[in-house]
C-alpha cells in the first residue's frame, strides 16, 4: 500500500502514524512537506496530529490553506482515502472536507487520556475490520476537540451514516462523563458524504502496539490494507 | 585604584564592580556593565555553589560528557547516547506562572537539542505553597497550563514528575523542568568554538525587549514589589521552538556546524562569550545584523534580551548556504552576525560605533567564586513511635491518600500529552516513566524526586535520600540507574544557615552517588528562593535516568491478577520522624528523617532488577512518602484489585509499621511469592510476605476490612480536582 503523511509546520504525530501504518503494511509511508504542490500515486493520505502553525488563529485554519491541500482535496474527490487525526481532523474541518467544526474542550483544558469509542458503522474503508457497536480503547490528546455542528447537520450525519465513532463507556454507553471534551452527541469522528474521508480526534495510531498498552487501533490500519488489496 | 562608582551597579557588589574596572583598565560603559552583571550573576556564574558542586562525582565508564556543557551525555550502548538536564524557572514562574513555566520547558529543551539530541521526554518537579494560601491555586493552574501548552505543542511527551505543597513555598514556587534526548554517541555537538575567521550565525526567533536582565532577577530575593518584575519574564513561542528543533536537527545531520549554543539566560551575551571562551578565542559581532522584533533597540538591550527560541552557531567556512536553505524551509531567521577572532576579546559594534570591547577570559572563566560562611544544621531528636498517637489504620490511610502531597496528580498529568511520539510504555502515575527507544529493544526509565521535609530536618540525609529515591524508582521498573542531573533549589546563600543546608545536601548526594555508581552529569542551581527573609524548604531535586536492555521486561506498579502474593523487600523499624503520618495526622513536622544504608540500597535495587528481568514479578513499587500501607494502597488502586494484608512485624507498633518511612524498601507482587522470598534470602536480603491481591474491592488486615477501594479512590482522586475547582 502506498501511503503519504502530510507534514505541516508544527505537526508532531507524523512519526506515530507512520509507525502504525508500517506495522500494518510493512511499508514506511512517504512524509510530504506541506509546501509541496503535488503528490505521487497513493492509496492513503494521512493528515497527522500536532499543532500546525502553533494553533495560532484557529486550529487548522492556516494549514488548511497550505499548497498541498489543493492536491489533497483533488485526491479526496477522486476517492482516495484521506484520514485526518486530531489536528488533521481540525484541518479537514477547516478545509470543509468533513462537516462540522472543532471548538475548545468544554473544560478549557488540554486532555490526554484513554477513551472508549463505539464504532457506529462497519460500513467504511476505515472501520470494516470492526463490528458495528464494537468498543475500542484509544488515547486522546487535544485542547480543541469539542465537535460542533448545528442540529440539522447532526441529524443528517446520523441519517446518512456519517458518524464514525462516539465517545462511550467501557460497555458502550454514550454518557456525558464518557465524553472528554463536550462534543455534540458524543461524536468523536465523522466521514464525508462519500465516506472516503474520515476525521477523528482520538489517536488510533497510538493504540497499535501491545507493549504500549492497546492494539485496538490497529484494525483501522489493517482494514485499509484490505481495502487496497481488493 | 579608586573609582567613582555609578549609582546602579546592576546587581554587582561594589567589590565586583571594582574588579570589572580592574579587568578593563577603565570604568565599563553601560553595555559592558550589563554584560559583567549577567555573567557574574549567581544564575550564570555559580559563584556561591561552585566550590561545593566540584565535590560531586561526575565520572563513570558510561559518562561521555559531564557538567559544564549544555547537558550531560551518557553512553547507553550500541552507539546510542542519552542527553539530559534539569533546570529551574522558579522566579519567573512565580511572577508570571504560564509564561514562566512554559519558557522553562523551552529553555531546557534547547539545552538538550543544542547537543544534537532528539528530545524524547520531559519531566518536571513542582513545589507550591500551602493550598490555603490565596495565590496557590492560580499558580498551580498557570504553571501546569504553561508546561502543557509548551510541551504539548513541541511534541515532546511529558511523562513524569512530582508535586509538593508546603507553606514555605508561599512566596517562591519551584518549577524545575527536565528534558531527556537521544543521539548517536559520535554525533554530539559542543559549545567550544574553533577556527578564527569562521562565521557566527544567529538562528531562530527575532530579538525583542523581553526578559532583559532575567538572570539578574533570578539571582535576587523577592520582596513585596516582586510583581513589578513582570517585564523581566520572557514570552514563549512553542511553535517556533518546534521549527527550531527540526531545523537544527536537520542541519546537524550535515557537516556544517563547528559549535552551537542556545541563547538562554543572558541571551546573546552568554552564548557568544561562552563559545569563544571555551575555544580560547575572541568574537566580533555586528549588532545591526541581529534580527530584531522592535526598532530602536540599544546594544545593551540586544545583548541582555532573553527572547526565546534563539541559537548561536559557529559554521564551517562555506556552510552558510546549507544552513540558510534549511532555515528558510522552516521560515526561521538565519543571519551571519559576526566572526570568530584570535584576539580573545568580545567586540560589539552597532551603528558604526564600538559598543563594547572587553577580554573574554576574565569575564567568563575568572568569574567570582565565593567560599560563603556556613553553619551546620543542628541535628533533630529521633521521634519514638510510642510518643506518636496511633490512629485507626483505615482512617489514617484514607486521610493520607487524600492529603495534598499524596493525592493523585491525574488533574495535572492529563493536561500533558504524555503519549506523543508513540513510545511511552509506563505513563505518569507510577514510579519512573519508561520510554522505549525506537529501532531497538531498549528503553529509558526516568524519575525526578526530592523530599524537602527530610532536607530541612537533616540536609545530609535529605540530599542522600533524593538520590536514592530516583535510584529506587528507576530500579522498580527493572531499569539500571545510570546517572543523574541535579537542580539545587535553596534560599539566600549569604545566610550561613542556608549555605549550611546547601553544603549538607551536597555531602549526602556525594555519598549516595559514589556508593551507587550513579554520577552527576549536569545540573542547575537556583538560590535566593526566599521572600522577605523567609526561605523555602531546601529542595535538591534529582532527575535520574536508567536503562532497560529489554523494554518488554519493564513492570509498573499495578499487580496483574487476584491471588498474587505481595512481598516487602527490605526491613522497616517503623521510623515516624519527619514522616507524612506525623505531619498529616498529628500536625507535627519535627524529628530526624529516616537513616539510609547505601549498601542495602544497592543490594535491594540489584535484587528487584534481577527479579524483574527474570520475569518473577508482575509489579513493583518503592516504599516512600507515607510508608508501606500507602505504597500497597497505590498498587491496589493502580491494579483495581483488593488486598488481603497480614504478616506485620509484631515487634513494631502497627501505626509505625504501616506508616513508617524507613528507606531502602520495595513491594513486589508475584504469582509465586515463595520463589521471590527464596531468591531474596539466597541474596541475603530481608523479605517479608505481607499479603495477597484479591478480587474483593477492599483492603483487609488480618481478615478485618480497613477500607473499600471506592472510598480510597474517591479521596485519592478527588482532592486535587476539588481543590482546583474551589470545592476543597
Interface residues (C-beta under 8 A of the other chain):
Chain A: X9 X10 X12 X13 X15 X16 X19 X20 X33 X35 X49 X50 X51 X53 X54 X55 X56 X109 X110 X111 X112 X113 X139 X141 X143 X203 X205 X206 X209 X211 X212 X213
Chain B: X145 X148 X149 X152 X153 X154 X155 X237 X238 X239 X240 X242 X243 X329 X330 X331 X413 X414 X415 X416 X417 X418 X419 X420 X421 X422 X423 X424 X425 X427 X436 X438 X551 X552
